[in-house]
Amino acid sequence: MKKIALTLLLVVASLGSASADSTIKDVMKKDFKPEDAIAKKVGKGEATPAEIDTLMKGVAAISAATPSKGDKAAWVEKTKALSAALAKVKAKDASGASDFKKAVNCKACHDVFKGK
């Protein structure tokens, strides 16, 4: 009985980490990577308020997820900077665009947080 309980616990734990990893991958593939990605529209100042809201929801989802590698607290700090920049963009704050461009630095996150 203990063996079955331990096995189930391990399965549930592995599903949770796979789910977090897939959340990050899904948001990145949909909202950041394509040529017509919302993040690219935000960077160019072309995103609609609805698109900014969509991106903010995606960033909130990845912030709650655990990256493949790296420190979770550092991950949350970087994603919160991205959320704050998006909030400024949405509020039409003049510093929002430059804050967003700094926060959306793909290489800075990939080097630290992305697995294989």
C-alpha positions as CSV (number, residue, x, y, z in Angstrom):
1,M,0.0,0.0,0.0
2,K,2.8,2.4,0.9
3,K,4.5,1.6,-2.4
4,I,1.3,2.5,-4.4
5,A,0.9,5.7,-2.5
6,L,4.5,6.7,-3.1
7,T,4.2,5.9,-6.8
8,L,1.0,8.0,-7.1
9,L,2.8,10.9,-5.3
10,L,5.7,10.7,-7.7
11,V,3.4,10.6,-10.8
12,V,1.4,13.6,-9.5
13,A,4.6,15.5,-8.8
14,S,6.0,14.8,-12.3
15,L,2.7,15.9,-13.9
16,G,2.9,19.2,-12.0
17,S,6.3,20.0,-13.2
18,A,5.5,18.9,-16.8
19,S,2.4,21.2,-16.7
20,A,4.5,24.2,-15.5
21,D,7.1,23.5,-18.2
22,S,4.4,23.2,-20.9
23,T,2.7,26.4,-19.6
24,I,5.9,28.4,-20.2
25,K,6.5,26.7,-23.6
26,D,2.9,27.4,-24.7
27,V,3.0,31.1,-23.7
28,M,6.4,31.6,-25.3
29,K,5.4,29.9,-28.6
30,K,2.1,31.7,-28.8
31,D,2.8,35.2,-27.4
32,F,6.5,35.8,-27.8
33,K,8.0,33.8,-30.7
34,P,5.9,34.2,-33.9
35,E,6.5,37.1,-36.2
36,D,3.0,38.4,-35.4
37,A,3.4,37.7,-31.6
38,I,1.7,40.0,-29.2
39,A,5.0,40.8,-27.5
40,K,6.5,42.0,-30.8
41,K,3.4,44.2,-31.3
42,V,3.8,45.6,-27.8
43,G,7.5,46.4,-28.6
44,K,6.5,48.2,-31.7
45,G,3.6,50.1,-30.0
46,E,1.1,48.3,-32.2
47,A,-0.8,46.1,-29.7
48,T,-4.4,46.7,-28.8
49,P,-5.5,46.9,-25.2
50,A,-7.1,43.4,-25.6
51,E,-3.8,42.0,-26.8
52,I,-2.0,43.6,-23.9
53,D,-4.5,42.0,-21.5
54,T,-3.9,38.6,-23.2
55,L,-0.1,39.0,-22.8
56,M,-0.5,40.1,-19.2
57,K,-2.5,36.9,-18.5
58,G,0.2,34.8,-20.2
59,V,2.9,36.5,-18.2
60,A,1.0,35.9,-15.0
61,A,0.7,32.2,-15.9
62,I,4.4,31.8,-16.6
63,S,5.3,33.8,-13.4
64,A,3.4,31.2,-11.4
65,A,5.1,28.3,-13.2
66,T,8.6,27.0,-12.3
67,P,11.2,27.2,-15.0
68,S,13.2,24.2,-16.2
69,K,16.3,25.5,-14.4
70,G,17.4,28.4,-12.4
71,D,16.2,30.1,-9.2
72,K,12.4,30.4,-8.9
73,A,12.7,33.7,-7.0
74,A,14.8,35.2,-9.8
75,W,12.2,33.9,-12.3
76,V,9.4,35.6,-10.4
77,E,11.4,38.8,-10.2
78,K,12.0,38.9,-14.0
79,T,8.4,38.0,-14.8
80,K,7.1,40.7,-12.4
81,A,9.3,43.3,-14.2
82,L,7.6,42.2,-17.4
83,S,4.2,42.5,-15.9
84,A,5.0,46.0,-14.5
85,A,6.2,47.1,-17.9
86,L,3.1,45.8,-19.5
87,A,0.9,47.7,-17.0
88,K,2.8,50.9,-17.9
89,V,2.3,50.2,-21.6
90,K,-1.4,49.6,-21.0
91,A,-1.7,52.9,-19.0
92,K,0.1,54.7,-21.8
93,D,3.0,55.6,-19.4
94,A,5.8,57.1,-21.4
95,S,8.4,54.8,-19.8
96,G,6.4,51.7,-20.5
97,A,7.8,50.9,-23.9
98,S,11.4,51.2,-22.8
99,D,10.8,49.2,-19.7
100,F,9.1,46.5,-21.7
101,K,12.0,46.3,-24.2
102,K,14.4,45.8,-21.3
103,A,12.2,43.2,-19.5
104,V,11.5,41.2,-22.7
105,N,15.2,40.3,-23.3
106,C,14.9,36.7,-24.4
107,K,18.5,35.8,-24.1
108,A,18.8,37.0,-20.6
109,C,16.1,34.6,-19.5
110,H,17.0,31.7,-21.7
111,D,20.6,31.6,-20.5
112,V,19.4,31.4,-16.9
113,F,16.1,29.5,-17.0
114,K,15.6,27.5,-20.2
115,G,16.3,23.8,-20.1
116,K,17.2,21.8,-23.2
